[in-house]
Amino acid sequence: MLLVTEDSAELRAHVRRLCDAGVDASLLRIDTLCGRQEYPSGYRLSRFITDPAVESDGGHVDS
């Protein structure tokens, strides 16, 4: 988890900083947590991390 916020401007600024630092935007995930009367809407930013074990041997994980 990179960021949890209720401020969409803060979310956009954080994503922009990550992209400026060289992070591939296609690896970012933004979840929008829809609010209700007592809970405001929020945003959760995370980054996809590949499984290093799968990458090291080039194989596939059997489910």
A tleap script that builds the chain and sets N, CA, C and O, in Angstrom:
source leaprc.protein.ff14SB
mol = sequence {
  NMET LEU LEU VAL THR GLU ASP SER ALA GLU
  LEU ARG ALA HIE VAL ARG ARG LEU CYS ASP
  ALA GLY VAL ASP ALA SER LEU LEU ARG ILE
  ASP THR LEU CYS GLY ARG GLN GLU TYR PRO
  SER GLY TYR ARG LEU SER ARG PHE ILE THR
  ASP PRO ALA VAL GLU SER ASP GLY GLY HIE
  VAL ASP CSER
}
set mol.1.N position { 0.847 -1.162 0.000 }
set mol.1.CA position { 0.000 0.000 0.000 }
set mol.1.C position { 0.898 1.232 0.000 }
set mol.1.O position { 1.787 1.374 0.839 }
set mol.2.N position { 0.648 2.106 -0.950 }
set mol.2.CA position { 1.459 3.315 -1.062 }
set mol.2.C position { 0.807 4.526 -0.413 }
set mol.2.O position { 1.490 5.382 0.148 }
set mol.3.N position { -0.536 4.594 -0.494 }
set mol.3.CA position { -1.227 5.770 0.012 }
set mol.3.C position { -2.694 5.440 0.255 }
set mol.3.O position { -3.314 4.717 -0.525 }
set mol.4.N position { -3.240 5.969 1.331 }
set mol.4.CA position { -4.680 5.922 1.589 }
set mol.4.C position { -5.089 7.349 1.926 }
set mol.4.O position { -4.527 7.965 2.832 }
set mol.5.N position { -6.072 7.873 1.191 }
set mol.5.CA position { -6.467 9.263 1.396 }
set mol.5.C position { -7.932 9.457 1.012 }
set mol.5.O position { -8.509 8.645 0.289 }
set mol.6.N position { -8.511 10.524 1.496 }
set mol.6.CA position { -9.857 10.930 1.092 }
set mol.6.C position { -9.792 12.092 0.110 }
set mol.6.O position { -10.829 12.567 -0.355 }
set mol.7.N position { -8.589 12.555 -0.210 }
set mol.7.CA position { -8.378 13.741 -1.045 }
set mol.7.C position { -7.914 13.322 -2.442 }
set mol.7.O position { -6.807 12.809 -2.600 }
set mol.8.N position { -8.757 13.538 -3.449 }
set mol.8.CA position { -8.410 13.132 -4.816 }
set mol.8.C position { -7.217 13.926 -5.358 }
set mol.8.O position { -6.437 13.393 -6.147 }
set mol.9.N position { -7.063 15.185 -4.951 }
set mol.9.CA position { -5.925 15.993 -5.395 }
set mol.9.C position { -4.615 15.422 -4.842 }
set mol.9.O position { -3.600 15.399 -5.538 }
set mol.10.N position { -4.645 14.964 -3.595 }
set mol.10.CA position { -3.462 14.352 -2.991 }
set mol.10.C position { -3.105 13.054 -3.730 }
set mol.10.O position { -1.930 12.768 -3.962 }
set mol.11.N position { -4.111 12.288 -4.089 }
set mol.11.CA position { -3.893 11.053 -4.839 }
set mol.11.C position { -3.228 11.360 -6.187 }
set mol.11.O position { -2.227 10.736 -6.541 }
set mol.12.N position { -3.774 12.306 -6.926 }
set mol.12.CA position { -3.207 12.659 -8.243 }
set mol.12.C position { -1.770 13.153 -8.109 }
set mol.12.O position { -0.915 12.797 -8.920 }
set mol.13.N position { -1.498 13.963 -7.100 }
set mol.13.CA position { -0.147 14.487 -6.892 }
set mol.13.C position { 0.827 13.355 -6.571 }
set mol.13.O position { 1.964 13.363 -7.042 }
set mol.14.N position { 0.390 12.391 -5.779 }
set mol.14.CA position { 1.252 11.259 -5.414 }
set mol.14.C position { 1.550 10.400 -6.644 }
set mol.14.O position { 2.689 9.983 -6.852 }
set mol.15.N position { 0.535 10.140 -7.451 }
set mol.15.CA position { 0.728 9.365 -8.686 }
set mol.15.C position { 1.685 10.110 -9.616 }
set mol.15.O position { 2.566 9.496 -10.217 }
set mol.16.N position { 1.521 11.408 -9.737 }
set mol.16.CA position { 2.399 12.206 -10.595 }
set mol.16.C position { 3.851 12.120 -10.119 }
set mol.16.O position { 4.762 11.974 -10.933 }
set mol.17.N position { 4.069 12.210 -8.796 }
set mol.17.CA position { 5.433 12.108 -8.255 }
set mol.17.C position { 6.035 10.738 -8.538 }
set mol.17.O position { 7.214 10.635 -8.880 }
set mol.18.N position { 5.231 9.680 -8.397 }
set mol.18.CA position { 5.730 8.335 -8.672 }
set mol.18.C position { 6.125 8.192 -10.138 }
set mol.18.O position { 7.182 7.643 -10.449 }
set mol.19.N position { 5.284 8.683 -11.030 }
set mol.19.CA position { 5.584 8.606 -12.466 }
set mol.19.C position { 6.820 9.432 -12.807 }
set mol.19.O position { 7.642 9.002 -13.616 }
set mol.20.N position { 6.961 10.602 -12.206 }
set mol.20.CA position { 8.148 11.436 -12.428 }
set mol.20.C position { 9.411 10.743 -11.934 }
set mol.20.O position { 10.499 10.980 -12.459 }
set mol.21.N position { 9.267 9.882 -10.919 }
set mol.21.CA position { 10.407 9.145 -10.364 }
set mol.21.C position { 10.713 7.873 -11.155 }
set mol.21.O position { 11.651 7.146 -10.829 }
set mol.22.N position { 9.912 7.606 -12.204 }
set mol.22.CA position { 10.207 6.461 -13.058 }
set mol.22.C position { 9.364 5.225 -12.826 }
set mol.22.O position { 9.627 4.185 -13.430 }
set mol.23.N position { 8.358 5.307 -11.968 }
set mol.23.CA position { 7.473 4.165 -11.730 }
set mol.23.C position { 6.546 4.001 -12.930 }
set mol.23.O position { 5.965 4.975 -13.409 }
set mol.24.N position { 6.412 2.781 -13.410 }
set mol.24.CA position { 5.528 2.479 -14.539 }
set mol.24.C position { 4.079 2.616 -14.080 }
set mol.24.O position { 3.630 1.886 -13.196 }
set mol.25.N position { 3.356 3.546 -14.680 }
set mol.25.CA position { 1.973 3.820 -14.269 }
set mol.25.C position { 1.064 2.614 -14.475 }
set mol.25.O position { 0.048 2.492 -13.791 }
set mol.26.N position { 1.407 1.718 -15.402 }
set mol.26.CA position { 0.564 0.543 -15.630 }
set mol.26.C position { 0.630 -0.436 -14.456 }
set mol.26.O position { -0.193 -1.347 -14.370 }
set mol.27.N position { 1.592 -0.263 -13.558 }
set mol.27.CA position { 1.708 -1.129 -12.387 }
set mol.27.C position { 1.011 -0.550 -11.158 }
set mol.27.O position { 1.017 -1.167 -10.093 }
set mol.28.N position { 0.414 0.629 -11.300 }
set mol.28.CA position { -0.287 1.254 -10.178 }
set mol.28.C position { -1.752 0.843 -10.183 }
set mol.28.O position { -2.375 0.706 -11.236 }
set mol.29.N position { -2.283 0.652 -8.992 }
set mol.29.CA position { -3.702 0.307 -8.844 }
set mol.29.C position { -4.345 1.333 -7.925 }
set mol.29.O position { -3.839 1.616 -6.839 }
set mol.30.N position { -5.463 1.886 -8.373 }
set mol.30.CA position { -6.208 2.845 -7.563 }
set mol.30.C position { -7.575 2.251 -7.276 }
set mol.30.O position { -8.347 1.976 -8.193 }
set mol.31.N position { -7.867 2.055 -6.008 }
set mol.31.CA position { -9.178 1.584 -5.583 }
set mol.31.C position { -9.942 2.784 -5.042 }
set mol.31.O position { -9.431 3.538 -4.214 }
set mol.32.N position { -11.169 2.952 -5.518 }
set mol.32.CA position { -12.041 4.004 -5.011 }
set mol.32.C position { -13.019 3.371 -4.038 }
set mol.32.O position { -13.803 2.497 -4.406 }
set mol.33.N position { -12.965 3.817 -2.807 }
set mol.33.CA position { -13.831 3.288 -1.757 }
set mol.33.C position { -15.012 4.241 -1.623 }
set mol.33.O position { -14.894 5.323 -1.047 }
set mol.34.N position { -16.134 3.827 -2.157 }
set mol.34.CA position { -17.313 4.696 -2.188 }
set mol.34.C position { -17.877 4.894 -0.797 }
set mol.34.O position { -18.093 3.938 -0.052 }
set mol.35.N position { -18.110 6.143 -0.461 }
set mol.35.CA position { -18.582 6.478 0.861 }
set mol.35.C position { -20.094 6.411 0.991 }
set mol.35.O position { -20.825 6.328 0.005 }
set mol.36.N position { -20.522 6.449 2.198 }
set mol.36.CA position { -21.933 6.529 2.543 }
set mol.36.C position { -22.104 7.776 3.408 }
set mol.36.O position { -21.171 8.566 3.550 }
set mol.37.N position { -23.255 7.950 3.968 }
set mol.37.CA position { -23.506 9.158 4.754 }
set mol.37.C position { -22.488 9.343 5.875 }
set mol.37.O position { -21.980 10.447 6.067 }
set mol.38.N position { -22.186 8.284 6.612 }
set mol.38.CA position { -21.282 8.431 7.753 }
set mol.38.C position { -19.813 8.215 7.392 }
set mol.38.O position { -18.935 8.501 8.206 }
set mol.39.N position { -19.532 7.718 6.190 }
set mol.39.CA position { -18.151 7.469 5.765 }
set mol.39.C position { -17.876 8.209 4.460 }
set mol.39.O position { -18.582 8.000 3.474 }
set mol.40.N position { -16.863 9.068 4.441 }
set mol.40.CA position { -16.539 9.763 3.193 }
set mol.40.C position { -15.884 8.814 2.191 }
set mol.40.O position { -15.330 7.784 2.575 }
set mol.41.N position { -15.950 9.163 0.913 }
set mol.41.CA position { -15.266 8.374 -0.109 }
set mol.41.C position { -13.763 8.460 0.118 }
set mol.41.O position { -13.255 9.445 0.653 }
set mol.42.N position { -13.069 7.420 -0.295 }
set mol.42.CA position { -11.628 7.397 -0.118 }
set mol.42.C position { -10.952 6.726 -1.294 }
set mol.42.O position { -11.606 6.151 -2.163 }
set mol.43.N position { -9.645 6.808 -1.309 }
set mol.43.CA position { -8.840 6.237 -2.375 }
set mol.43.C position { -7.690 5.457 -1.754 }
set mol.43.O position { -7.121 5.854 -0.737 }
set mol.44.N position { -7.365 4.342 -2.390 }
set mol.44.CA position { -6.252 3.515 -1.929 }
set mol.44.C position { -5.349 3.254 -3.134 }
set mol.44.O position { -5.797 2.714 -4.145 }
set mol.45.N position { -4.079 3.638 -3.021 }
set mol.45.CA position { -3.109 3.480 -4.094 }
set mol.45.C position { -2.129 2.376 -3.720 }
set mol.45.O position { -1.540 2.391 -2.639 }
set mol.46.N position { -1.966 1.427 -4.621 }
set mol.46.CA position { -1.005 0.352 -4.395 }
set mol.46.C position { -0.268 0.069 -5.696 }
set mol.46.O position { -0.648 0.559 -6.760 }
set mol.47.N position { 0.780 -0.721 -5.597 }
set mol.47.CA position { 1.596 -1.039 -6.759 }
set mol.47.C position { 1.708 -2.541 -6.901 }
set mol.47.O position { 1.943 -3.251 -5.923 }
set mol.48.N position { 1.538 -3.027 -8.128 }
set mol.48.CA position { 1.643 -4.448 -8.407 }
set mol.48.C position { 3.098 -4.863 -8.292 }
set mol.48.O position { 3.979 -4.246 -8.889 }
set mol.49.N position { 3.345 -5.913 -7.522 }
set mol.49.CA position { 4.678 -6.486 -7.368 }
set mol.49.C position { 4.609 -7.907 -7.888 }
set mol.49.O position { 3.812 -8.711 -7.405 }
set mol.50.N position { 5.440 -8.219 -8.869 }
set mol.50.CA position { 5.441 -9.577 -9.397 }
set mol.50.C position { 6.083 -10.524 -8.406 }
set mol.50.O position { 6.838 -10.097 -7.532 }
set mol.51.N position { 5.792 -11.794 -8.537 }
set mol.51.CA position { 6.344 -12.826 -7.662 }
set mol.51.C position { 7.777 -13.123 -8.087 }
set mol.51.O position { 7.989 -13.661 -9.173 }
set mol.52.N position { 8.772 -12.786 -7.257 }
set mol.52.CA position { 10.159 -12.989 -7.654 }
set mol.52.C position { 10.498 -14.467 -7.892 }
set mol.52.O position { 11.387 -14.766 -8.688 }
set mol.53.N position { 9.819 -15.378 -7.230 }
set mol.53.CA position { 10.089 -16.807 -7.418 }
set mol.53.C position { 9.716 -17.237 -8.826 }
set mol.53.O position { 10.432 -18.033 -9.434 }
set mol.54.N position { 8.616 -16.733 -9.355 }
set mol.54.CA position { 8.180 -17.071 -10.702 }
set mol.54.C position { 9.122 -16.469 -11.729 }
set mol.54.O position { 9.449 -17.115 -12.724 }
set mol.55.N position { 9.566 -15.222 -11.497 }
set mol.55.CA position { 10.441 -14.558 -12.451 }
set mol.55.C position { 11.812 -15.206 -12.509 }
set mol.55.O position { 12.429 -15.233 -13.574 }
set mol.56.N position { 12.308 -15.728 -11.393 }
set mol.56.CA position { 13.672 -16.243 -11.355 }
set mol.56.C position { 13.824 -17.525 -12.168 }
set mol.56.O position { 14.863 -17.731 -12.796 }
set mol.57.N position { 12.806 -18.395 -12.170 }
set mol.57.CA position { 12.949 -19.639 -12.922 }
set mol.57.C position { 12.200 -19.621 -14.245 }
set mol.57.O position { 12.300 -20.567 -15.027 }
set mol.58.N position { 11.452 -18.554 -14.503 }
set mol.58.CA position { 10.740 -18.415 -15.766 }
set mol.58.C position { 9.565 -19.337 -15.911 }
set mol.58.O position { 8.953 -19.396 -16.978 }
set mol.59.N position { 9.228 -20.070 -14.850 }
set mol.59.CA position { 8.133 -21.029 -14.908 }
set mol.59.C position { 6.830 -20.421 -14.492 }
set mol.59.O position { 6.721 -19.228 -14.207 }
set mol.60.N position { 5.836 -21.292 -14.468 }
set mol.60.CA position { 4.504 -20.867 -14.057 }
set mol.60.C position { 4.168 -21.506 -12.711 }
set mol.60.O position { 4.648 -22.592 -12.387 }
set mol.61.N position { 3.357 -20.830 -11.954 }
set mol.61.CA position { 2.895 -21.361 -10.670 }
set mol.61.C position { 1.673 -22.202 -10.922 }
set mol.61.O position { 0.716 -21.737 -11.541 }
set mol.62.N position { 1.686 -23.432 -10.455 }
set mol.62.CA position { 0.520 -24.316 -10.601 }
set mol.62.C position { -0.444 -24.049 -9.474 }
set mol.62.O position { -0.047 -23.970 -8.312 }
set mol.63.N position { -1.702 -23.912 -9.810 }
set mol.63.CA position { -2.737 -23.653 -8.789 }
set mol.63.C position { -3.382 -24.939 -8.363 }
set mol.63.O position { -4.274 -24.932 -7.515 }
savepdb mol mol.pdb
quit
